Amino acid sequence: MKSAHLHIKRVYEEPATSDGTRVLVDRLWPRGLSKEKAHLDHWYKEVAPSPALRKWFGHEEERFKEFEERYLAELKENKSEELERLAGTTSSGKVTLLYGAKDEKVNHAVVLQKYLSGQAKKSGAKA
């Protein structure tokens, strides 16, 4: 969305060659979507919010600010290989983070994009 190389998009939208590397960042597989239709390059479940945080948030807009704070805290503590790989992928070309939520502004991919862009700035790379 904001970054030149790091975008977000609903996984249900048509894949495009302009997407670059397509990475699903949801813990759960999107309902009603086949793997063939998803056209994924990677599925990184471990970068998604914890099940407890996801359930607490429930995509309620009034909880988004606190959700963002809690999710950013989880990401800072996340030592998974998936998060490292994702950060590496974002520094080497165009990446589209895919999510299943209906709301395009109130979802975890927005927070993840912000986090990864901040990490890239710290390391001197472009996100």
MODELLER restraints for C-alpha pairs under 7 A, 6 or more apart:
rsr = mdl.restraints
at = mdl.atoms
rsr.add(forms.Gaussian(group=physical.xy_distance, feature=features.Distance(at['CA:1:A'], at['CA:7:A']), mean=4.67, stdev=0.5))
rsr.add(forms.Gaussian(group=physical.xy_distance, feature=features.Distance(at['CA:1:A'], at['CA:8:A']), mean=5.95, stdev=0.5))
rsr.add(forms.Gaussian(group=physical.xy_distance, feature=features.Distance(at['CA:3:A'], at['CA:127:A']), mean=6.11, stdev=0.5))
rsr.add(forms.Gaussian(group=physical.xy_distance, feature=features.Distance(at['CA:4:A'], at['CA:127:A']), mean=6.87, stdev=0.5))
rsr.add(forms.Gaussian(group=physical.xy_distance, feature=features.Distance(at['CA:5:A'], at['CA:93:A']), mean=6.25, stdev=0.5))
rsr.add(forms.Gaussian(group=physical.xy_distance, feature=features.Distance(at['CA:5:A'], at['CA:94:A']), mean=4.27, stdev=0.5))
rsr.add(forms.Gaussian(group=physical.xy_distance, feature=features.Distance(at['CA:5:A'], at['CA:95:A']), mean=6.04, stdev=0.5))
rsr.add(forms.Gaussian(group=physical.xy_distance, feature=features.Distance(at['CA:5:A'], at['CA:127:A']), mean=5.32, stdev=0.5))
rsr.add(forms.Gaussian(group=physical.xy_distance, feature=features.Distance(at['CA:6:A'], at['CA:90:A']), mean=6.52, stdev=0.5))
rsr.add(forms.Gaussian(group=physical.xy_distance, feature=features.Distance(at['CA:6:A'], at['CA:94:A']), mean=5.96, stdev=0.5))
rsr.add(forms.Gaussian(group=physical.xy_distance, feature=features.Distance(at['CA:6:A'], at['CA:95:A']), mean=5.03, stdev=0.5))
rsr.add(forms.Gaussian(group=physical.xy_distance, feature=features.Distance(at['CA:6:A'], at['CA:96:A']), mean=5.90, stdev=0.5))
rsr.add(forms.Gaussian(group=physical.xy_distance, feature=features.Distance(at['CA:6:A'], at['CA:113:A']), mean=6.92, stdev=0.5))
rsr.add(forms.Gaussian(group=physical.xy_distance, feature=features.Distance(at['CA:6:A'], at['CA:127:A']), mean=5.53, stdev=0.5))
rsr.add(forms.Gaussian(group=physical.xy_distance, feature=features.Distance(at['CA:7:A'], at['CA:95:A']), mean=6.24, stdev=0.5))
rsr.add(forms.Gaussian(group=physical.xy_distance, feature=features.Distance(at['CA:7:A'], at['CA:96:A']), mean=4.61, stdev=0.5))
rsr.add(forms.Gaussian(group=physical.xy_distance, feature=features.Distance(at['CA:7:A'], at['CA:97:A']), mean=6.09, stdev=0.5))
rsr.add(forms.Gaussian(group=physical.xy_distance, feature=features.Distance(at['CA:8:A'], at['CA:96:A']), mean=5.20, stdev=0.5))
rsr.add(forms.Gaussian(group=physical.xy_distance, feature=features.Distance(at['CA:8:A'], at['CA:97:A']), mean=4.60, stdev=0.5))
rsr.add(forms.Gaussian(group=physical.xy_distance, feature=features.Distance(at['CA:8:A'], at['CA:98:A']), mean=5.89, stdev=0.5))
rsr.add(forms.Gaussian(group=physical.xy_distance, feature=features.Distance(at['CA:8:A'], at['CA:109:A']), mean=6.61, stdev=0.5))
rsr.add(forms.Gaussian(group=physical.xy_distance, feature=features.Distance(at['CA:9:A'], at['CA:96:A']), mean=6.65, stdev=0.5))
rsr.add(forms.Gaussian(group=physical.xy_distance, feature=features.Distance(at['CA:9:A'], at['CA:97:A']), mean=6.30, stdev=0.5))
rsr.add(forms.Gaussian(group=physical.xy_distance, feature=features.Distance(at['CA:9:A'], at['CA:98:A']), mean=5.15, stdev=0.5))
rsr.add(forms.Gaussian(group=physical.xy_distance, feature=features.Distance(at['CA:9:A'], at['CA:99:A']), mean=6.57, stdev=0.5))
rsr.add(forms.Gaussian(group=physical.xy_distance, feature=features.Distance(at['CA:10:A'], at['CA:98:A']), mean=5.47, stdev=0.5))
rsr.add(forms.Gaussian(group=physical.xy_distance, feature=features.Distance(at['CA:10:A'], at['CA:99:A']), mean=5.06, stdev=0.5))
rsr.add(forms.Gaussian(group=physical.xy_distance, feature=features.Distance(at['CA:10:A'], at['CA:100:A']), mean=5.63, stdev=0.5))
rsr.add(forms.Gaussian(group=physical.xy_distance, feature=features.Distance(at['CA:11:A'], at['CA:38:A']), mean=6.56, stdev=0.5))
rsr.add(forms.Gaussian(group=physical.xy_distance, feature=features.Distance(at['CA:11:A'], at['CA:98:A']), mean=4.95, stdev=0.5))
rsr.add(forms.Gaussian(group=physical.xy_distance, feature=features.Distance(at['CA:11:A'], at['CA:99:A']), mean=5.37, stdev=0.5))
rsr.add(forms.Gaussian(group=physical.xy_distance, feature=features.Distance(at['CA:11:A'], at['CA:100:A']), mean=5.66, stdev=0.5))
rsr.add(forms.Gaussian(group=physical.xy_distance, feature=features.Distance(at['CA:15:A'], at['CA:39:A']), mean=6.80, stdev=0.5))
rsr.add(forms.Gaussian(group=physical.xy_distance, feature=features.Distance(at['CA:19:A'], at['CA:94:A']), mean=6.97, stdev=0.5))
rsr.add(forms.Gaussian(group=physical.xy_distance, feature=features.Distance(at['CA:19:A'], at['CA:95:A']), mean=6.47, stdev=0.5))
rsr.add(forms.Gaussian(group=physical.xy_distance, feature=features.Distance(at['CA:19:A'], at['CA:96:A']), mean=5.53, stdev=0.5))
rsr.add(forms.Gaussian(group=physical.xy_distance, feature=features.Distance(at['CA:20:A'], at['CA:94:A']), mean=4.92, stdev=0.5))
rsr.add(forms.Gaussian(group=physical.xy_distance, feature=features.Distance(at['CA:20:A'], at['CA:95:A']), mean=5.24, stdev=0.5))
rsr.add(forms.Gaussian(group=physical.xy_distance, feature=features.Distance(at['CA:20:A'], at['CA:96:A']), mean=6.53, stdev=0.5))
rsr.add(forms.Gaussian(group=physical.xy_distance, feature=features.Distance(at['CA:21:A'], at['CA:41:A']), mean=6.05, stdev=0.5))
rsr.add(forms.Gaussian(group=physical.xy_distance, feature=features.Distance(at['CA:21:A'], at['CA:94:A']), mean=6.32, stdev=0.5))
rsr.add(forms.Gaussian(group=physical.xy_distance, feature=features.Distance(at['CA:21:A'], at['CA:95:A']), mean=4.64, stdev=0.5))
rsr.add(forms.Gaussian(group=physical.xy_distance, feature=features.Distance(at['CA:21:A'], at['CA:96:A']), mean=6.10, stdev=0.5))
rsr.add(forms.Gaussian(group=physical.xy_distance, feature=features.Distance(at['CA:22:A'], at['CA:40:A']), mean=5.21, stdev=0.5))
rsr.add(forms.Gaussian(group=physical.xy_distance, feature=features.Distance(at['CA:22:A'], at['CA:41:A']), mean=5.20, stdev=0.5))
rsr.add(forms.Gaussian(group=physical.xy_distance, feature=features.Distance(at['CA:22:A'], at['CA:42:A']), mean=6.62, stdev=0.5))
rsr.add(forms.Gaussian(group=physical.xy_distance, feature=features.Distance(at['CA:22:A'], at['CA:95:A']), mean=6.09, stdev=0.5))
rsr.add(forms.Gaussian(group=physical.xy_distance, feature=features.Distance(at['CA:22:A'], at['CA:96:A']), mean=5.05, stdev=0.5))
rsr.add(forms.Gaussian(group=physical.xy_distance, feature=features.Distance(at['CA:22:A'], at['CA:97:A']), mean=6.33, stdev=0.5))
rsr.add(forms.Gaussian(group=physical.xy_distance, feature=features.Distance(at['CA:22:A'], at['CA:98:A']), mean=6.82, stdev=0.5))
rsr.add(forms.Gaussian(group=physical.xy_distance, feature=features.Distance(at['CA:23:A'], at['CA:40:A']), mean=6.03, stdev=0.5))
rsr.add(forms.Gaussian(group=physical.xy_distance, feature=features.Distance(at['CA:23:A'], at['CA:41:A']), mean=5.91, stdev=0.5))
rsr.add(forms.Gaussian(group=physical.xy_distance, feature=features.Distance(at['CA:23:A'], at['CA:42:A']), mean=4.78, stdev=0.5))
rsr.add(forms.Gaussian(group=physical.xy_distance, feature=features.Distance(at['CA:23:A'], at['CA:43:A']), mean=5.58, stdev=0.5))
rsr.add(forms.Gaussian(group=physical.xy_distance, feature=features.Distance(at['CA:23:A'], at['CA:44:A']), mean=6.98, stdev=0.5))
rsr.add(forms.Gaussian(group=physical.xy_distance, feature=features.Distance(at['CA:23:A'], at['CA:96:A']), mean=6.20, stdev=0.5))
rsr.add(forms.Gaussian(group=physical.xy_distance, feature=features.Distance(at['CA:23:A'], at['CA:97:A']), mean=5.09, stdev=0.5))
rsr.add(forms.Gaussian(group=physical.xy_distance, feature=features.Distance(at['CA:23:A'], at['CA:98:A']), mean=5.72, stdev=0.5))
rsr.add(forms.Gaussian(group=physical.xy_distance, feature=features.Distance(at['CA:24:A'], at['CA:40:A']), mean=6.87, stdev=0.5))
rsr.add(forms.Gaussian(group=physical.xy_distance, feature=features.Distance(at['CA:24:A'], at['CA:42:A']), mean=6.35, stdev=0.5))
rsr.add(forms.Gaussian(group=physical.xy_distance, feature=features.Distance(at['CA:24:A'], at['CA:43:A']), mean=4.64, stdev=0.5))
rsr.add(forms.Gaussian(group=physical.xy_distance, feature=features.Distance(at['CA:24:A'], at['CA:44:A']), mean=6.18, stdev=0.5))
rsr.add(forms.Gaussian(group=physical.xy_distance, feature=features.Distance(at['CA:24:A'], at['CA:97:A']), mean=6.00, stdev=0.5))
rsr.add(forms.Gaussian(group=physical.xy_distance, feature=features.Distance(at['CA:24:A'], at['CA:98:A']), mean=4.52, stdev=0.5))
rsr.add(forms.Gaussian(group=physical.xy_distance, feature=features.Distance(at['CA:24:A'], at['CA:99:A']), mean=6.08, stdev=0.5))
rsr.add(forms.Gaussian(group=physical.xy_distance, feature=features.Distance(at['CA:25:A'], at['CA:43:A']), mean=6.26, stdev=0.5))
rsr.add(forms.Gaussian(group=physical.xy_distance, feature=features.Distance(at['CA:25:A'], at['CA:44:A']), mean=5.29, stdev=0.5))
rsr.add(forms.Gaussian(group=physical.xy_distance, feature=features.Distance(at['CA:25:A'], at['CA:45:A']), mean=5.82, stdev=0.5))
rsr.add(forms.Gaussian(group=physical.xy_distance, feature=features.Distance(at['CA:25:A'], at['CA:47:A']), mean=6.29, stdev=0.5))
rsr.add(forms.Gaussian(group=physical.xy_distance, feature=features.Distance(at['CA:25:A'], at['CA:48:A']), mean=5.76, stdev=0.5))
rsr.add(forms.Gaussian(group=physical.xy_distance, feature=features.Distance(at['CA:25:A'], at['CA:97:A']), mean=6.32, stdev=0.5))
rsr.add(forms.Gaussian(group=physical.xy_distance, feature=features.Distance(at['CA:25:A'], at['CA:98:A']), mean=5.93, stdev=0.5))
rsr.add(forms.Gaussian(group=physical.xy_distance, feature=features.Distance(at['CA:25:A'], at['CA:99:A']), mean=6.00, stdev=0.5))
rsr.add(forms.Gaussian(group=physical.xy_distance, feature=features.Distance(at['CA:26:A'], at['CA:45:A']), mean=5.59, stdev=0.5))
rsr.add(forms.Gaussian(group=physical.xy_distance, feature=features.Distance(at['CA:26:A'], at['CA:48:A']), mean=5.40, stdev=0.5))
rsr.add(forms.Gaussian(group=physical.xy_distance, feature=features.Distance(at['CA:26:A'], at['CA:99:A']), mean=5.83, stdev=0.5))
rsr.add(forms.Gaussian(group=physical.xy_distance, feature=features.Distance(at['CA:27:A'], at['CA:45:A']), mean=4.28, stdev=0.5))
rsr.add(forms.Gaussian(group=physical.xy_distance, feature=features.Distance(at['CA:27:A'], at['CA:46:A']), mean=6.80, stdev=0.5))
rsr.add(forms.Gaussian(group=physical.xy_distance, feature=features.Distance(at['CA:27:A'], at['CA:48:A']), mean=5.57, stdev=0.5))
rsr.add(forms.Gaussian(group=physical.xy_distance, feature=features.Distance(at['CA:30:A'], at['CA:100:A']), mean=5.67, stdev=0.5))
rsr.add(forms.Gaussian(group=physical.xy_distance, feature=features.Distance(at['CA:44:A'], at['CA:82:A']), mean=5.84, stdev=0.5))
rsr.add(forms.Gaussian(group=physical.xy_distance, feature=features.Distance(at['CA:46:A'], at['CA:80:A']), mean=6.84, stdev=0.5))
rsr.add(forms.Gaussian(group=physical.xy_distance, feature=features.Distance(at['CA:46:A'], at['CA:82:A']), mean=6.42, stdev=0.5))
rsr.add(forms.Gaussian(group=physical.xy_distance, feature=features.Distance(at['CA:47:A'], at['CA:82:A']), mean=6.72, stdev=0.5))
rsr.add(forms.Gaussian(group=physical.xy_distance, feature=features.Distance(at['CA:47:A'], at['CA:83:A']), mean=5.76, stdev=0.5))
rsr.add(forms.Gaussian(group=physical.xy_distance, feature=features.Distance(at['CA:49:A'], at['CA:71:A']), mean=6.04, stdev=0.5))
rsr.add(forms.Gaussian(group=physical.xy_distance, feature=features.Distance(at['CA:57:A'], at['CA:63:A']), mean=6.20, stdev=0.5))
rsr.add(forms.Gaussian(group=physical.xy_distance, feature=features.Distance(at['CA:57:A'], at['CA:67:A']), mean=6.23, stdev=0.5))
rsr.add(forms.Gaussian(group=physical.xy_distance, feature=features.Distance(at['CA:59:A'], at['CA:106:A']), mean=6.90, stdev=0.5))
rsr.add(forms.Gaussian(group=physical.xy_distance, feature=features.Distance(at['CA:59:A'], at['CA:107:A']), mean=6.87, stdev=0.5))
rsr.add(forms.Gaussian(group=physical.xy_distance, feature=features.Distance(at['CA:61:A'], at['CA:106:A']), mean=6.37, stdev=0.5))
rsr.add(forms.Gaussian(group=physical.xy_distance, feature=features.Distance(at['CA:64:A'], at['CA:106:A']), mean=6.53, stdev=0.5))
rsr.add(forms.Gaussian(group=physical.xy_distance, feature=features.Distance(at['CA:68:A'], at['CA:111:A']), mean=6.19, stdev=0.5))
rsr.add(forms.Gaussian(group=physical.xy_distance, feature=features.Distance(at['CA:87:A'], at['CA:116:A']), mean=6.45, stdev=0.5))
rsr.add(forms.Gaussian(group=physical.xy_distance, feature=features.Distance(at['CA:90:A'], at['CA:127:A']), mean=5.74, stdev=0.5))
rsr.add(forms.Gaussian(group=physical.xy_distance, feature=features.Distance(at['CA:91:A'], at['CA:125:A']), mean=6.01, stdev=0.5))
rsr.add(forms.Gaussian(group=physical.xy_distance, feature=features.Distance(at['CA:91:A'], at['CA:126:A']), mean=6.04, stdev=0.5))
rsr.add(forms.Gaussian(group=physical.xy_distance, feature=features.Distance(at['CA:91:A'], at['CA:127:A']), mean=5.86, stdev=0.5))
rsr.add(forms.Gaussian(group=physical.xy_distance, feature=features.Distance(at['CA:97:A'], at['CA:109:A']), mean=6.69, stdev=0.5))
rsr.add(forms.Gaussian(group=physical.xy_distance, feature=features.Distance(at['CA:99:A'], at['CA:109:A']), mean=6.44, stdev=0.5))
rsr.add(forms.Gaussian(group=physical.xy_distance, feature=features.Distance(at['CA:101:A'], at['CA:107:A']), mean=6.48, stdev=0.5))
rsr.add(forms.Gaussian(group=physical.xy_distance, feature=features.Distance(at['CA:117:A'], at['CA:127:A']), mean=5.11, stdev=0.5))
rsr.add(forms.Gaussian(group=physical.xy_distance, feature=features.Distance(at['CA:120:A'], at['CA:126:A']), mean=5.73, stdev=0.5))
rsr.add(forms.Gaussian(group=physical.xy_distance, feature=features.Distance(at['CA:120:A'], at['CA:127:A']), mean=5.61, stdev=0.5))
